[in-house]
């Protein structure tokens, strides 16, 4: 065989070997891509949006993301916007907002978030699957929240924030005046899946409402005439806590199957009516009180200064309101409504709706009075 023929054979073999290696690598890459896609599926609430390209703020070189979960219903969307704006403005940490809503609200929310000061935030819009609540909630005309599915989003944090080890949940009727990092760093005792602000010992209870009696105890939320409640051996005088703002250890939450425990008591209430007939607050509170009985840590009371919505009058001093880390308008009088206390503090963080769908109700009232 001539030298030239030998070179041709070697060249052909080299090309064949190269194509074989290339084919093998391609198959490996295809398999990897398939695994990544299949691993991204989430059962229940589905992520609709993720804006990851906003500039991240780094304080100490390497800083973990702080997941903040807020439920945003169409009729209260302005509240969620103001809360998000206040959090973002008062921190240098890497916050990711998980905004839980229903399908019909997503486009409205997205257009609002793309305007003004909110363009720089990092967020996910998560659609809440209402099928999760089938058989667990009954309609009660005396409790309007019983037919508002987003009220129960806080029960499903591990699904909403699937990869996080820790998260903050807060209602949409809050304004944050401190650095959210301080709340995120709330120490939780070993074995505790969440930290709440307790009612009877809180700054809010002492300043705002005196002589409230059972409103701040377990008996204000649970029907102690029911045998199933009595068998739990929970003291009726135990101080209740507010679930509108809390820090969750999601690793512990998953380990203890907290969501399944909460669903169990939701179903039992549908079957047996375990909640107090004179319920002192949100219907999401009773199952949380049962599951977290003597098994929760506490947050600094100044991180949930509440009851600003319990009346239209100002029961806090301006100095106290200014010092609060988080203001909470729980109650009937919302800061975007007709009458509420310290609406000027809330409006500082409110960003008008560019679509015009949401507007402050009191402004309509003021305009009608001037005509």
C-alpha positions, 0 to 999 in steps of 0.5 A: 500500500502506498504512503498516500493511501495510508494517509487517506485511511488514517484521515478517514478513521480520524474523521469517523472517530471524531463524528462518533465522539461528537454524536456521543456528546450530543446525546449526553447534552440532550439527556441533560436538557431533558432532565432540567426541563422535567425537573422544573415542573411544580404541582399546584400553584404555577410560576407565571413570571420571573424577572431575574435580570434586575441589578442585584445588591450585594452587601457582604460579597455573598448574600442569599436571596430573601423570598417574600411572599405576598398574596395579591387579589384584584380588588386589593392590588394597590395594597400589594404594590405599596407593600412591595415598594416599601420593602424594596426602598428600605433594604439593600438586600437581594429580595425576590417577591413571590406574588401569589394571585389568580389567573385573571389578575396576572396581566394587570399586575404585570403591567403595574410592576413594569412602571415607575420605581418598580422596574428594578424589583425581582419577582415571580407571579405565581398562580394559585390553584384553587383546586387545592382548597376543594373540600377544605373550605365552606362558604359562610356568609358571616365570614367573607374570607371563607370564599377568598382562596388567596387568604389560604396561600400562606398554608402552601409556602413550600409549593409557592417557594419550592427551592427556598429554605426560609421565607417571609409571608406578609399580608397586602395591607402592610407598609415596611419601614425597616430593613426586611433583612432584620425580619428575615434574620429572626432566630427560630428555635430548633424544631420550630417551623415559623415565628409569629407576633403574639397578640396579648403580649404585643405592643399593638395589643397594649397600645391600641385595644385595652380590655379586649378579653378573649379576642387575643386568646385561643378561646376567641378562635376555637369552639371549646364546646367541641370534644375534638378541641377539648381533647387537644388539651390546649389552654383556652387562655393561651395567647393567640398570634397574628398570621398576617406577618411571619417568618417560616423555616421551610426546611422544618415546615416540609419535615413536619408536613405542616401543610398537611396538618393545616389541611387536616384541620380545615377539613375537620372544621368543614365537617364539625364546625370547630371554629368559634362562632364569634371568631375574633379574626381571620379564618386562617388563624384557627388551624395555625393556632392548633398546629403551632400550639406551643411550637412557634418562635416569636418576632419582634413586636415592632415588626407587626404593629397592627390594628391600624385598620380596626377603626378610623381613628388614630390610636397610635402617636405619630412618634410610635408610628414612625418608629414601627418597623412594619405597620399593619392595617388589619381590620375593616378600615384599609388605607386605600378605602374611605376612612383609615388612620395614617393614610398619609404614611401608606400613600407615601409608598403607593404607586398609581395604577397605570391602567386606571383600574385601581384607584383610592376609594376616598379620593372618589368620595372627596371629589364628590363632596367638592362638586 
